[in-house]
Amino acid sequence: MLIARRWLELWQRLGATRHADSALADAFTELTKCYAEKHRHYHTAQHIAECLARLDEARALCEHPDEVEIALWFHDAIYDTHAKDNEAQSADWAARVLHDAGAEKPVIDRVRTLIMATCHDALPETRDACVLVDIDLSILGAPPERFDAYELEIRAEYAWVPNILFRSTRRKILGEFLKRPSIYSTDDFKQKLENNARANLARSLRALG
């Protein structure tokens, strides 16, 4: 469950309060509507809540923790499994809200870059990007029953994809993570989740054939 009070307090810490509280409340409402869309099974409010809980444990690792939090709130705001620009659209939305709320340009630029890091098409470079991406990928190192549920949820989101195509594409995606020297970038996440993630991915790859 997403908490409106947490959302408003975040903007206050950022000093981005040119918006009236009502406007920020409207943005919160729009976000929660997006995360409740019927085609979502994993990329829901639960995923954002899980990410925020991970951030609460890892805030000391961040250089700009509130910017990481904004990026987490928005990183899956737009989610269409037929599209290839979800992250870019989500980043644009975050940038608009930040701009309208009076955030400084460096803050907006950093948040945009953080959201784009969740494309997972390259290794993160900055400290904050490393933390954010590790948080987003923490599901890979979840207990086996949660990871297996996640895999079913992803399949449900791509129910329109023929099974043979889904399996081959999913094998490629998961296999790329296993090829990395380490799945996680920060020592904290490596220690807590790396072994579990590799075991989960290997098991999923076997199931995919």
Rosetta blueprint (number, residue, H / E / L):
1 M L
2 L L
3 I L
4 A H
5 R H
6 R H
7 W H
8 L H
9 E H
10 L H
11 W H
12 Q H
13 R H
14 L H
15 G L
16 A L
17 T L
18 R L
19 H L
20 A L
21 D H
22 S H
23 A H
24 L H
25 A H
26 D H
27 A H
28 F H
29 T H
30 E H
31 L H
32 T H
33 K H
34 C H
35 Y H
36 A L
37 E L
38 K L
39 H L
40 R L
41 H L
42 Y L
43 H L
44 T L
45 A H
46 Q H
47 H H
48 I H
49 A H
50 E H
51 C H
52 L H
53 A H
54 R H
55 L H
56 D H
57 E H
58 A H
59 R H
60 A H
61 L H
62 C L
63 E L
64 H L
65 P H
66 D H
67 E H
68 V H
69 E H
70 I H
71 A H
72 L H
73 W H
74 F H
75 H L
76 D L
77 A L
78 I L
79 Y L
80 D L
81 T L
82 H L
83 A L
84 K L
85 D L
86 N H
87 E H
88 A H
89 Q H
90 S H
91 A H
92 D H
93 W H
94 A H
95 A H
96 R H
97 V H
98 L H
99 H H
100 D H
101 A L
102 G L
103 A L
104 E L
105 K H
106 P H
107 V H
108 I H
109 D H
110 R H
111 V H
112 R H
113 T H
114 L H
115 I H
116 M H
117 A H
118 T L
119 C L
120 H L
121 D L
122 A L
123 L L
124 P L
125 E L
126 T L
127 R H
128 D H
129 A H
130 C H
131 V H
132 L H
133 V H
134 D H
135 I H
136 D H
137 L L
138 S H
139 I H
140 L H
141 G H
142 A L
143 P L
144 P H
145 E H
146 R H
147 F H
148 D H
149 A H
150 Y H
151 E H
152 L H
153 E H
154 I H
155 R H
156 A H
157 E H
158 Y L
159 A L
160 W L
161 V L
162 P L
163 N H
164 I H
165 L H
166 F H
167 R H
168 S H
169 T H
170 R H
171 R H
172 K H
173 I H
174 L H
175 G H
176 E H
177 F H
178 L H
179 K H
180 R L
181 P L
182 S L
183 I L
184 Y L
185 S L
186 T L
187 D H
188 D H
189 F H
190 K H
191 Q H
192 K H
193 L H
194 E H
195 N H
196 N H
197 A H
198 R H
199 A H
200 N H
201 L H
202 A H
203 R H
204 S H
205 L H
206 R H
207 A H
208 L H
209 G L
